[in-house]
Amino acid sequence: MTRALFPLFADLHGREVLVVGGGTVALRKAAALLEAGARVRLGAPALIPALSDWVAEGRIEHRPGRFVEDWLDGVWLAIAATDDAAVNRAVAEAGAARRIWVNVVDDVEASSFHVPARVERGPVQIAISSGGAAPMLARHLRESLETRYDESLGALAELLAAQRERIRARLPELGARRRFFDRLLAGPLQALLRQGRQAEAQQAFDAALGEDAARQGERGSVALVGAGPGDPGLLTLRGLRVLNEADVILHDRLVSAEVLKLARRDAELIDVGKQAACAAIELTHPTDHQSTQQRIHALMLEHARAGKRVVRLKGGDPFVFGRGGEELEVLREHGIDYEVVPGVTAALACAAYAGIPLTHRDHAQSLRLVTAHLKDSAEPLDWRALALERQTLAVYMGVSGLDVLRDKLIEHGRAADTPFALIENGSRPNQRVVAGTLSNLAERAAEHQVRSPALLIIGEVAALSERLHWFGRAPLGDAGAHYAAAA
């Protein structure tokens, strides 16, 4: 494993940098440093002609001979670019002793900083690094980005730089500036610059700035966004766009860290997750859930009234056991603009990642999504309907209270040998599937210490997980015997 690196861009203008080496690699490094405005000190016994010319022109300073530590006096960083590993290591060790950053070309372990692959468009630079682990991959990504971003990106950056103070004066509030840039960059500005129509681009910019300045003081809005079950690849494109427009994100505890990383870096993240006392079946409704929900309502209103874009980010889908309806009612009551971005609900995603078709021509003609998180008790559940055969039950938050669920279903007619699959951390790298039959549901879950988040699937289709699984580890259990007998 390579070490995690902290990315940064260094201002080397007017600062001395040492390059040890006199060949073509040293030439490339010196050229990049000169372009950044550095004062390059080159140390080597001999130089290739191009470097000799630069010395003669006064562009770089030459220290002849083999490396000595005095060459590091006064430099900000150093690059070792010789074909002698011992010399390169000596530069690295001397730099470490003086707390000077040193890059050793093609030596990850000896380097204290890495030079990334770069895409340059005017003042815009995109840097790519694999931490030294896969430089060819970084190169491939750079080549892909080179074709994606044309020179108009540099012209756009220069225009925005020239207008920076004007933007800040007209839009002093950070959130308003962010929304202005979102609208501006989604408009025709870059296309006009790409076509060389600078005057029209300036007019488009002026119009956009005037329009956004007039919008200041508007109330904010709330977007209810479904984050899916955990795999960030299941977040919708609209969900990703909304996350990158958010000023404040109120997220549940079941939203994965990988999904949160997709949000804009300067958004305020507020964890409003509710920890269930019973993750599968609650015979009573804990008061802390209600107080937490009231806090969520208050936070949505507070930040939206402050003119911010609020994202209420929920695991799965906001309208499937996510209290999205309750939250929209509050927003509607208080006149707050809102939108809903659906997410891939856990029943669909977890079943798919476990290789379980929720419906099947031979085994299940209907699907029921069930949760026992009820406001009063479990009694309102229609157990007789839930126990019908040839259907699939997808039970959300299916971890504890499984003995009650089993007993109720069997009592109302569901066969004790009906297969089940408990999917823990569905769609995530640590996904586990525990399989068995309804009669041993609670015991199997306890034996394997299944923890939330988990989805429970009950029905003949659950047995297919042992034959059709494709993601993560194979299921733990023998429910497939039932399917084999039925087939």
VENFEN-V489742 format. One record per pair of residues at least 24 apart in sequence whose C-alpha atoms are under 10 Angstrom apart, sorted by the first residue. I is the first residue (numbers start at 0). GAP is how many residues later the second one is. Records with the same first field share a line. If there is no record, write none. Layout:
I->GAP / GAP
//
This chain:
0->130 / 132
1->106 / 107 / 128 / 129 / 130 / 131
2->105 / 106 / 127 / 128 / 129 / 130
3->126 / 127
4->107 / 108 / 109 / 124 / 125 / 126
5->107 / 125
6->106 / 107 / 109 / 120 / 121 / 122
7->119
8->116 / 118
9->26
10->25 / 26 / 27
11->24 / 25 / 26 / 27 / 64 / 65
12->24 / 25 / 26
13->24 / 25 / 26
14->24 / 25 / 59 / 60 / 61 / 62
15->24 / 25 / 56 / 57 / 58 / 59 / 60 / 61 / 62
16->24 / 25 / 54 / 55 / 57 / 58 / 59 / 60 / 61 / 62 / 85
17->24 / 25 / 43 / 44 / 45 / 53 / 54 / 55 / 56 / 57 / 58 / 59 / 60 / 61 / 62 / 73 / 84
18->24 / 25 / 43 / 44 / 52 / 53 / 58 / 59 / 60 / 61 / 62 / 63 / 72 / 83 / 84
19->24 / 25 / 42 / 43 / 46 / 47 / 51 / 58 / 59 / 60 / 61 / 62 / 67 / 68 / 71 / 84
20->24 / 25 / 26 / 27 / 45 / 46 / 58 / 59 / 60 / 61 / 62 / 63 / 66 / 67
21->24 / 25 / 26 / 27 / 28 / 29 / 30 / 40 / 42 / 59 / 60 / 61
22->24 / 25 / 26 / 27 / 28 / 58 / 59 / 60
23->24 / 25 / 26 / 27 / 57 / 58
24->55 / 56 / 57 / 58 / 80
25->25 / 53 / 54 / 55 / 56 / 79
26->24 / 27 / 54
27->53
28->50 / 51 / 52 / 76 / 86
29->24 / 29 / 30 / 49
30->29
33->25 / 26
37->38
38->36
39->35 / 38
40->30 / 31 / 34 / 37
41->29 / 36 / 37
42->24 / 25 / 28 / 37 / 39
43->37 / 38
66->24
67->26
68->24 / 25 / 26 / 29
69->24
71->26 / 28
72->25 / 27
73->26
74->25 / 26
75->24 / 25 / 26
76->24 / 25 / 26 / 35 / 36
77->24 / 25 / 26 / 35
78->24 / 25 / 26 / 32 / 34 / 35 / 36
79->24 / 25 / 26 / 27 / 30 / 31
80->24 / 25
105->26 / 29
106->25
107->24 / 25
115->26
116->24 / 25 / 26
117->24 / 25 / 27 / 28
118->24 / 25 / 26 / 27 / 30
119->25 / 26 / 29 / 30 / 31 / 33 / 34
120->25 / 28 / 29 / 30 / 31 / 32 / 33 / 34 / 35 / 36
121->29 / 30 / 31 / 32 / 33 / 34 / 35 / 36
122->30 / 31 / 32 / 33 / 34 / 35 / 38
123->29 / 30 / 31 / 32 / 33 / 34
124->29
149->44
150->42 / 43
151->37 / 38 / 39 / 40 / 41 / 42 / 43 / 44
152->37 / 38 / 40 / 41
153->36 / 39
154->35 / 38 / 39 / 41 / 43
155->29 / 33 / 34 / 35 / 36 / 37 / 38 / 45
156->33
158->34 / 39 / 42 / 43 / 46
159->45
162->42 / 43
165->43
166->42 / 43 / 46
168->44
169->39 / 40 / 42 / 43 / 44 / 46
170->38 / 39 / 41 / 42 / 43 / 44 / 45
171->41 / 44
172->43 / 44 / 134
173->73 / 134
174->41 / 45 / 70 / 71 / 72 / 92 / 131 / 132 / 133 / 134
175->36 / 37 / 39 / 40 / 41 / 42 / 131 / 132 / 133
176->32 / 35 / 36 / 39
177->67 / 68 / 69
178->33 / 66 / 67 / 68 / 129 / 130
179->28 / 29 / 31 / 32 / 33 / 35
180->27 / 28 / 31
181->62 / 63
182->25 / 26 / 29
183->24 / 25 / 28
215->91
216->88 / 89 / 90
217->86 / 87 / 88 / 89 / 90
218->84 / 85 / 86 / 87 / 88 / 89 / 90 / 116 / 117 / 118
219->27 / 80 / 81 / 82 / 83 / 84 / 85 / 86 / 87 / 88 / 89 / 90 / 116 / 117 / 118
220->25 / 79 / 80 / 82 / 83 / 84 / 85 / 86 / 87 / 88 / 89 / 90 / 110 / 114 / 115 / 116 / 117 / 118
221->24 / 26 / 27 / 78 / 79 / 81 / 82 / 86 / 87 / 88 / 89 / 90 / 105 / 106 / 109 / 114 / 115 / 116 / 117 / 118
222->26 / 77 / 86 / 87 / 88 / 89 / 90 / 105 / 114 / 115 / 116 / 117 / 118
223->26 / 86 / 87 / 88 / 89 / 90 / 93 / 94 / 95 / 98 / 100 / 101 / 103 / 104 / 114 / 115 / 116 / 117 / 118 / 119
224->24 / 26 / 86 / 87 / 88 / 89 / 90 / 91 / 92 / 93 / 94 / 99 / 114 / 115 / 116 / 117 / 118
225->29 / 85 / 86 / 87 / 88 / 89 / 90 / 91 / 92 / 93 / 94 / 96 / 98 / 114 / 115 / 116 / 117 / 118 / 119
226->24 / 25 / 27 / 28 / 29 / 32 / 33 / 85 / 86 / 87 / 88 / 89 / 90 / 91 / 114 / 115 / 116 / 117 / 118
227->26 / 27 / 28 / 31 / 85 / 86 / 87 / 88 / 89 / 90 / 114 / 115 / 116 / 117 / 118 / 120 / 121 / 122 / 199
228->25 / 26 / 27 / 30 / 85 / 86 / 87 / 88 / 114 / 115 / 116 / 117 / 118 / 119 / 120 / 121 / 196 / 197 / 198 / 199 / 224 / 225
229->24 / 25 / 26 / 27 / 28 / 29 / 85 / 86 / 114 / 116 / 119 / 120 / 195 / 196 / 197 / 198 / 199
230->24 / 25 / 26 / 27 / 28 / 118 / 194 / 195 / 196 / 197 / 198
231->24 / 25 / 26 / 27 / 28 / 29 / 30 / 195 / 196
232->25 / 26 / 194
233->25 / 82 / 109 / 110 / 111 / 115 / 193
234->24 / 27 / 81 / 106 / 107 / 108 / 109
235->105 / 106 / 107 / 108
236->104
237->103 / 104 / 105
238->24 / 72 / 74 / 101 / 102 / 103 / 104
239->24 / 101
241->67 / 68 / 69 / 99
242->24 / 66 / 67 / 68 / 69 / 70
243->67
244->63 / 64 / 65 / 66
245->62 / 63 / 64 / 65 / 66
246->56 / 57 / 60 / 61 / 62 / 63 / 64
247->51 / 52 / 55 / 56 / 60 / 61 / 62 / 63 / 64
248->51 / 60 / 61 / 62 / 63 / 64
249->46 / 49 / 50 / 60 / 61 / 62 / 63 / 64
250->45 / 60 / 61 / 62 / 63 / 64
251->60 / 61 / 62 / 63 / 70
252->60 / 61 / 62 / 200
253->59 / 60 / 61 / 62 / 171 / 198 / 199
254->58 / 59 / 60 / 61
255->59 / 169 / 172
257->170
258->54 / 56
259->53
266->42 / 43
267->42
268->42
269->26 / 29 / 42
270->25 / 42
271->24 / 27 / 40 / 41 / 42
272->41
274->177
275->97 / 121 / 176
276->123
277->94 / 95 / 119 / 120 / 121 / 122 / 123 / 174
278->92 / 93 / 94 / 117 / 118 / 119 / 120 / 121 / 122 / 123 / 172 / 173 / 174 / 175
279->90 / 91 / 92 / 93 / 115 / 116 / 117 / 118 / 119 / 120 / 121 / 122 / 125 / 172 / 173 / 174 / 175 / 176
280->90 / 91 / 92 / 93 / 96 / 97 / 114 / 115 / 116 / 117 / 118 / 119 / 120 / 121 / 122 / 123 / 124
281->89 / 90 / 91 / 92 / 93 / 94 / 95 / 96 / 118 / 119
282->89 / 90 / 91 / 92 / 93 / 94 / 95 / 96 / 118
283->88 / 89 / 90 / 91 / 92 / 93 / 94
284->88 / 89 / 90 / 91 / 92
285->87 / 89 / 90
289->85
292->30 / 33 / 34
293->33 / 36
295->31
296->29 / 30 / 31 / 33 / 34
297->32
299->27 / 30 / 31 / 36
300->29 / 30 / 33 / 34 / 35
303->27 / 32 / 33 / 34
304->29 / 30 / 31
308->28 / 29
309->28
310->27 / 28 / 29 / 30
311->28
312->28 / 30
313->28 / 29
314->28 / 29 / 30 / 31
315->26 / 27 / 28 / 29 / 30 / 31 / 32 / 33
316->24 / 25 / 26 / 27 / 28 / 29
317->24 / 25 / 26 / 27
318->24 / 26
319->24 / 25 / 26 / 27 / 49 / 50 / 51 / 76
320->24 / 48 / 49 / 50 / 51 / 52 / 75 / 76
345->48 / 49 / 50 / 51 / 77 / 79 / 80 / 81 / 107 / 108 / 109
346->46 / 47 / 48 / 49 / 76 / 79 / 108 / 109 / 110
347->46
348->77 / 78
349->44 / 72 / 73 / 74 / 75 / 76 / 77 / 78 / 81 / 83 / 104 / 105 / 106 / 107
350->43 / 70 / 71 / 72 / 75 / 76 / 104 / 105 / 106 / 110 / 111 / 114 / 118
351->74 / 75 / 113 / 116 / 117 / 118 / 119
352->70 / 73 / 74 / 75 / 78 / 80 / 112 / 115 / 116 / 117 / 118 / 119
353->67 / 68 / 69 / 72 / 73 / 77 / 78 / 79 / 108 / 110 / 111 / 112 / 114 / 115 / 116 / 117 / 118 / 119 / 120 / 121
354->106 / 107 / 108 / 109 / 110 / 111 / 112 / 113 / 114 / 115 / 116
355->65 / 101 / 104 / 105 / 106 / 107 / 108 / 109 / 110 / 111 / 112 / 113
356->35 / 104 / 105 / 107 / 108 / 111
357->33 / 34 / 35 / 36 / 99 / 100 / 101 / 102 / 103 / 104
358->31 / 32 / 33 / 100 / 101 / 102
359->30 / 31 / 32 / 100 / 101
360->29
361->28 / 98 / 99 / 124 / 125
362->26 / 27 / 28 / 29 / 96 / 97 / 98 / 99 / 120 / 123 / 124
363->25 / 26 / 27 / 28 / 29 / 95 / 96 / 97
364->24 / 25 / 26 / 27
365->24 / 25 / 26 / 27
366->24 / 25 / 26 / 27 / 92
367->24 / 25 / 26 / 27 / 89
368->24 / 25 / 26 / 27 / 88
369->24 / 25 / 26 / 27 / 28 / 86
370->24 / 25 / 26 / 27
371->24 / 25 / 26 / 29 / 33
372->24
377->26 / 27
381->30
382->25 / 26 / 27 / 28 / 29 / 30 / 31
383->24 / 25 / 26 / 27 / 28 / 29 / 30
384->24 / 27 / 28 / 29
385->26 / 27 / 28
386->24 / 25 / 26 / 27 / 28 / 71 / 72
387->24 / 25 / 26 / 27 / 71
388->24 / 25 / 26 / 29 / 70 / 71
389->69 / 70 / 71
390->67 / 68 / 69 / 70
391->28 / 65 / 66 / 67 / 68 / 69 / 70
392->27 / 63 / 64 / 65 / 66 / 68 / 69
393->26 / 27 / 28 / 61 / 62 / 63 / 64 / 65
394->27 / 59 / 60 / 61 / 62 / 63
395->57 / 58 / 59 / 60 / 61
396->27 / 54 / 55 / 56 / 57 / 58 / 59
397->24 / 25 / 26 / 47 / 52 / 53 / 54 / 55 / 56 / 57 / 58 / 59
398->24 / 25 / 43 / 46 / 47 / 50 / 51 / 52 / 53 / 54 / 55 / 56 / 57
399->42 / 45 / 46 / 50 / 51 / 52 / 54
400->41
401->36 / 38 / 39 / 40 / 41 / 43 / 44 / 54
402->35 / 36 / 37 / 38 / 39 / 40
403->38
404->33 / 36 / 37
405->31 / 32 / 33 / 34 / 35 / 36
406->31 / 32
408->29
409->28 / 29
413->24 / 45
414->24 / 44
415->24 / 25
416->42 / 43 / 62 / 65
417->40 / 41 / 42 / 43 / 44 / 45 / 61 / 64 / 65
418->38 / 39 / 40 / 41 / 42 / 43 / 44 / 45 / 59 / 60 / 61 / 62 / 63 / 64
419->36 / 37 / 38 / 39 / 40 / 41 / 42 / 43 / 44 / 45 / 57 / 59 / 60
420->24 / 34 / 35 / 36 / 37 / 38 / 40 / 41 / 42 / 43 / 44 / 45 / 54 / 55 / 56 / 58
421->28 / 29 / 32 / 33 / 34 / 35 / 36 / 40 / 53 / 54
422->27 / 28 / 29 / 30 / 31 / 32 / 33 / 34 / 52
423->26 / 27 / 28 / 29 / 30 / 31 / 32
424->25 / 26 / 27 / 28 / 29 / 30
425->27 / 28 / 29 / 45 / 46
426->44 / 45
427->43 / 44
428->42 / 43 / 44
429->42 / 43
430->40 / 41 / 42 / 43 / 44
431->39 / 40 / 41 / 42 / 43 / 44
432->32 / 33 / 36 / 39 / 40 / 41 / 42 / 43 / 44
433->31 / 32 / 40 / 41 / 42 / 43 / 44 / 45
434->27 / 28 / 30 / 31 / 40 / 41 / 42 / 43 / 44 / 45
435->26 / 27 / 39 / 40 / 41 / 42 / 43 / 44 / 45 / 46
436->25 / 26 / 40 / 41 / 42 / 43 / 44 / 45
437->41
443->32 / 33
447->28
459->26
//
